[in-house]
Amino acid sequence: MAHSAVSQVSVAVPIGSDISLRKSVFKRNSISFGEKSWASTLSLDLKSQNAQKSNQYIVCLSVQQASKSKVAVSPLELETAKDPPLHLFKPKEPYTATIVSVERLVGPTAPGETCHIVIDHGGNVPYWEGQSYGIIPPGENPKKPGSPHNVRLYSIASSRYGDAFDGKTASLCVRRAVYYDRQTGMEDPSKSGVCSNFLCNSKPGDKVQITGPSGKIMLLPEDNPNANHIMIATGTGVAPFRGYLRRMFMEDVTFKFRGLAWLFLGVANNDSLLYDDEFTKYLQDYPDHFRYDRALSREQKNKSGGKMYVQDKIEEYSDEIFKLLDDGAHIYFCGLKGMMPGIQETLKRVAEQRGENWDEKLSQLKKNKQWHVEVY
């Protein structure tokens, strides 16, 4: 059963840790995990218009919680499974979960709205980092009268323990899909994305139908803690990588990461950056194990004077990237499918400049299971 809806949640972070929080208001209470003393952090919603109107407390779970003293998690049984959970709940029999919080992630000059949504599944829909949930929005499918809407897949943006570190929640990173009429320039609500708007408009306590978890291609390989991981994301495609990085750098788990995690994130501008405080903190605390490069298409220029995209950053660091791949690094891509042609062209051009055949190299990367792609 799903837990009852709450408008506040405790988030455990070490006392005295350097917590970077943009425009947040907090209350603190002392709690304990074992013999350690921690602080529970409750926040006002950062940017949610709904919260501003209702003056409700909403959990700010996407803010910086990282510290060199890693966070205790439970239940540790989530570490023991040999295989990932798959399709525990299907479209005909979805699980009814509860919305915990909805937080606007982006600033005022970002094009569009992206929200961090925390869902309470009560520990009944466990998942691994890199998997997805299916969401069935309420209402009737207009193309199939009498039938529910089709399932929409969303990459999970938290580790298996969730943002509250108790294994009972999952987080989604959702961009509100809106449609603007080309002639009038006005938004047409009738053509807005059904599921994304349902999620972004949700309030604490609302029910949500979920399916899954699904997906194996983006699972984080943990057989070699010294392995290197190159992550390429555009926009909300950063979701699975946030889960990876929390597991690597934030949580006290059996996986003791000692390799290099390198994140490339492409967005429109600085206000569009997602989870930037978390990633910046990892960079400060783990400079030997984490690298973070941003491509801001509306604020930065590439070497040719054009807009800066993730493929331009890949080309900038191509020698290092190819060396890491030759040494066995995993490379992941997540975001809109339109990102891949430009990236593929860049990688092919770089390979040819190095005297390599890109098609052969790509085939070998896939054969070695180093190549991971999830685009939508």
Secondary structure, DSSP 8 states (H G I E B T S, - for coil): ------S----EEETT-----SS--EEEEEEEETTEEEEEEEE--SS-HHHHHHT------SS----SS-B--S-GGGGT-SS----SBBTTB-EEEEEEEEEE-S-TTSSS-EEEEEEE-TTSS---TT-EEEEE-SSB-TTSTTSB---EEEEB-S-TTTTTTSSSEEEEEEE----B-TTT--B-GGGS-HHHHHHHH--TT-EEEEEEEE-STT----S-TT--EEEEEEGGGGHHHHHHHIIIIIB--S----S-EEEEEEESSGGG-SSHHHHHHHHHH-TTTEEEEEEETTT-B-TTSSB--HHHHHHHTHHHHHHHHHTT-EEEEEE-TTHHHHHHHHHHHHHHHTT--HHHHHHHHHHTT-EEEEE-
